[in-house]
Structures are given as structure tokens and as C-alpha cells.
Amino acid sequence: MTPEAFLETFDQLAEVPGAVARLREVILELAVTGKLVTQSNRDEPAAMLLRSAEAERARLVSADRIRSRQAPPIGPDEQPYEVPNSWAWARLSDVGYGLGQKVPDKRFTYIDVGGIDSGKGHISDRVEKLEPGEAPSRARKLVVRGAVIYATVRPYLLNIAVVDQDYDPEPIVSTAFCVLHPLAGISNRYLFHWLRSRPFTAYVQAAMKGMAYPAISDEKFYSGPVPLPPLAEQERIVARVDELMALCDRLEALQQEREQKHAALARAALARFNESPTPANLEFLFHTSYDIAPADLRKAILTLAVQGKLVPQNPSDEPASACLARLGLRSTSQRQEPGVVPSSWACVLFDDVAAVSGGLTLGRKLHGRRTVSLPYLRVANVKRGVLDLGEVKEVLVPEDEVERYTLRKNDLLMAEGGDWDKVGRAAVWTGKISPCLHQNHVFRARMRSEELDPVWFERYFNSPVGRSYFESASKQTTNLASINMRQVRGCPVPVPPLAEQRRIVAKVDHLMALVDRLEAQLAAARTAGETLMAAVIASLTGSG
């Protein structure tokens, strides 16, 4: 694929998540490998530039304007890839130099790492004018217009810029920068693009030292490789890169504008559905123009379900309070706030309708007891609304405790906690493994009447409303949360009439299936986009 064909795919590729950032990488990679612009036989070879640069450096060293740097030529084993015949590999110290350091002795313009706009690659307005007595200890390195400055501390942040203006008073930069003032015949913009390219960042990554504040030393920086084109080609490369980067900027702006509009439409569609969950408003949620995240759709569906807004009430349904009385179960006086749930619903403490118990404690000493090895469920097996049985471990359990901890079909399982996303999450046991136990970090809730649907309670606990109860009631430490059995038993739960419970569960299942299908379509679209991106990149870079 030619660069021209690449340009024709921009609009299509820009639809892929993260595509613009990847396009920027590819543009730079093409630029520094000689594949972005054509070579010309009329261009003076880079080897001639290096000889001129070497002569200029010698004059500057002789005049005591810069320090001498002795470095061996770039060997074949240090060259990351082959370059066109008119190019040459060099070290950064072969093509540029630092201007030395001094302690500020008069008012100066101070440029620190925080003054670099890394996204745009230029010096922002956040520079300071300081008096000598205000100078920080790192304000030492001299710089002039035309130099490239490269932050060597946490270099992966790409705090790199060309000093593109004269500063008054004189500028001094932090010692966290390496200063690279290009020698004659070397484009500072080409060097800037090289320092931001993936091949050079890979070199830096390998040369960095330190953990909290990884950095590359000045010596390693100046010893770094640079592929040098002829000067005329450098200028063509810079012009094309700047043109394509401007196009990326426009595409990125369009993406952001589109995403903001879609987000506003998504919020409006969710609000409309929450206010009036009609079939027409439901269609809006799944419209391709809205880009509503599947996770947000699931939350909206469950919230409406547990508030009685997902399906209509039927006056002929047996009221929940009458049903509970008929089943010999009580409802609590702690009713929901008026208007939160329909009047035909009741409110119970979970202990009123389910027997909650803990599970098997692991690691006990069982010497002298008759044991049997059986499968058991851990917190890792209990997801929200589903059980992950991909890895079910076994445990030795005393034979006389097997019945106590054995799960029955339709038992509701709840995670005690761990990470924030685990606390209180619930799923119904379907009896796929028999017998199967549960450990003590997984609570088991068994309905006190077979007429009660455990799926309704699972939906409630996994809804934003149920999750908010456990988040407020849980014991919290850094990044961890847990609930105890008393809190599970004391959780207030709204209970619809039994017939309405079944209608709600059926409606939720239907909508969740639609969300699953939408999520699969989005994943397929992302995969197709990424495949297209990979194919284009392979074609452009010749790696396919």
C-alpha cells in the first residue's frame, strides 16, 4: 500500500478505537524508515552531511564552545533496521550538541518539564521568569532557539519540544532535559519526530534505569542512534509528517465532537427510558446512533426492574403482602418510600424469605475424621448473574458435614467480598455439578418457599439499587470491601407479586439477551477494525 492509498483509508481507520494514536505511530514509523516520501538521486547523500557536521563540531570544540564527545560509529548490531542507500546511521552526538550549563546570575526564563505540552510537542505558556535567587537547583542547562529539548526523566511521557522562539530574558531549562542543538544540515523538526518515534522509544525503554522515576542518562541519550536522510529528504519528510499529523488532529477533533454528541444522546435516551420505559423508548436504547455502553444498558434495565417500571402491574395479581401471609412469611414494617415501588409490592428483610448460611472453612485440621474430596465454589466462581465453572476446585470435607454444605438447585449464592466489584454479587445455582459445596466466603440463601423465585432476588442484589446497599453496609479497606451474614440477612428487599416477578424476570432475560447480542456486535466490529488496521499497517511497513 502506498502512502497515498493510506490517506484514502484515514476516514475508515479513524472509526477504530484508539486508531488516531496508532496512525500517529505509523506515520512516524514510515517517516523514519524511509517509506513516507520518495528518495531522489539529486539529493546529497547523508554521508556528506555527517562529514560537514563532524567538521562543524570540531570547530565548535576548538573554539571551546562545546565539549568534545568521542563515540564509536554505529555498528551493524546497533542498527534497528535497514535504511535507504542515501541514508546513514549516526549517533545523536554526531548530529547535535548540548550548550552546557551555568548557575543563573541574572533574571532568566525557566523552562521545566511541566512546561512542555507533550500532546502537541511544544513549549506551553507555563514558563516562569525568575530572579537568580529564585532559581531551583535544577535550573542549569542553556538553550537557544532551534534546539530540541528531551525530558530524560520518565521519557515515555514524551515531553519533547523544539524551542521555536526567542525568549527574553535568556532561557534556561531543567537538568531533567537533554538539549540537542542540531549541527548544519540537520533538521530540528526531523530530530523531533525521530525522538518521538517507536524505534527510538524502544531504545530508551531498554536504556532506562530506576523504578519510581525511571530515566535515561545524558550519555545514553547522546549515544542513541538516529537514521539520517539527506537534508532535502529530511525537509520533505517533515512537511509530509506535519501535513498528516494535522489531518490526525482534525480526525481526533471530529472523533471527540462525535463522541460528545453520542454521549449526550445516550444520556437523553437513558433518561427517557428511565422516565417512561415504553417499547418505543426501548428502541432508542439500541439505536446505533447512541453508542450506549452495554454495562450502562444492563444497569438501566435492572434499576427499572427492581423499581417496578419495567413491566406493567396487573390488578388481578395477588398482592405481595397477601402472598407472603399465605406462605406463612412476614413482611417488614420498613416499607420503601412512597412512590419508589408500586403499592402492590411488599418489603421484606431478606431473612424473612430466605435462610442464609455460611460455607465450608478451608484449611482446617481434619486428623482422625472420615473425609471425602468434593468440588466446591469459591468467590471466583460467583459472577454477577452467572456462575463461572471453568475451574472448580476440590476440598477434603468430613463426611458428616457434606449434607450441611451441599448446594441444591435454585440456591442463591452471594460473594462475601474482596475487590469492590465482588462484594454482594449474586448468582443462582443450577445444579450442574452434583454434589457441590460452597466455601465460607460464599453465602448460600435458600428460599423459605418454593413459590418464591430466587432469580428475582438475584436480579435485585445485582442491580445498582442492591449494590448500593452492600457498598454502604460493607466493611471497607483500601480497594477491598466485605459484608457479613448479618448484613445479608438484614438487607431490605422489595418483593413484587409472584406473577409480576415472573414477568419481570422474563423481560429482563429478553433485554439482557439483546444487550449480549449488541455487545457481541460491538466486539465483532472492534475486531474487524483492528484487523483492518493491522493489515494496513503491515502493508505500509512491509511487515505483512
Stockholm file with secondary structure:
# STOCKHOLM 1.0

chainA/1-544         MTPEAFLETFDQLAEVPGAVARLREVILELAVTGKLVTQSNRDEPAAMLLRSAEAERARLVSADRIRSRQAPPIGPDEQPYEVPNSWAWARLSDVGYGLGQKVPDKRFTYIDVGGIDSGKGHISDRVEKLEPGEAPSRARKLVVRGAVIYATVRPYLLNIAVVDQDYDPEPIVSTAFCVLHPLAGISNRYLFHWLRSRPFTAYVQAAMKGMAYPAISDEKFYSGPVPLPPLAEQERIVARVDELMALCDRLEALQQEREQKHAALARAALARFNESPTPANLEFLFHTSYDIAPADLRKAILTLAVQGKLVPQNPSDEPASACLARLGLRSTSQRQEPGVVPSSWACVLFDDVAAVSGGLTLGRKLHGRRTVSLPYLRVANVKRGVLDLGEVKEVLVPEDEVERYTLRKNDLLMAEGGDWDKVGRAAVWTGKISPCLHQNHVFRARMRSEELDPVWFERYFNSPVGRSYFESASKQTTNLASINMRQVRGCPVPVPPLAEQRRIVAKVDHLMALVDRLEAQLAAARTAGETLMAAVIASLTGSG
#=GR chainA/1-544 SS CCHHHHHHTHHHHTTSTTHHHHHHHHHHHHHHTTCSSCCCTTSCCHHHHHHHHHHHHHHHHHTTSSCCCCCCCCCGGGCSSCCCTTCEEEEHHHHEECCCBCCCCSCEEEECGGGEETTTTEECSCCEEECGGGCCTTEEEECCTTCEEEECBSGGGCCEEECCSCCSSCEEEETTEEEEEECTTCCHHHHHHHHHSHHHHHHHHHHCBCSSSCBCCHHHHHTCEEEECCHHHHHHHHHHHHHHHHHHHHHHHHHHHHHHHHHHHHHHHHHHHHHCCCHHHHHHHTCTTTCCCHHHHHHHHHHHHHTTCSSCCCTTSCCHHHHHHHTTCCCCSCCCCTTTSCTTCEEEEHHHHEEEECCBCTTCCCTTSCEEEEEEECGGGBCSSSBCCSSCEEEEEEGGGHHHHBCCTTCEEEECEEETTTTTCEEECCCCSSSCEEBTTEEEEEESSTTSCHHHHHHHHHSHHHHHHHHHHSEEETTEEECCHHHHHTCEEEECCHHHHHHHHHHHHHHHHHHHHHHHHHHHHHHHHHHHHHHHHHHHHTCC
#=GC SS_cons         CCHHHHHHTHHHHTTSTTHHHHHHHHHHHHHHTTCSSCCCTTSCCHHHHHHHHHHHHHHHHHTTSSCCCCCCCCCGGGCSSCCCTTCEEEEHHHHEECCCBCCCCSCEEEECGGGEETTTTEECSCCEEECGGGCCTTEEEECCTTCEEEECBSGGGCCEEECCSCCSSCEEEETTEEEEEECTTCCHHHHHHHHHSHHHHHHHHHHCBCSSSCBCCHHHHHTCEEEECCHHHHHHHHHHHHHHHHHHHHHHHHHHHHHHHHHHHHHHHHHHHHHCCCHHHHHHHTCTTTCCCHHHHHHHHHHHHHTTCSSCCCTTSCCHHHHHHHTTCCCCSCCCCTTTSCTTCEEEEHHHHEEEECCBCTTCCCTTSCEEEEEEECGGGBCSSSBCCSSCEEEEEEGGGHHHHBCCTTCEEEECEEETTTTTCEEECCCCSSSCEEBTTEEEEEESSTTSCHHHHHHHHHSHHHHHHHHHHSEEETTEEECCHHHHHTCEEEECCHHHHHHHHHHHHHHHHHHHHHHHHHHHHHHHHHHHHHHHHHHHHTCC
//
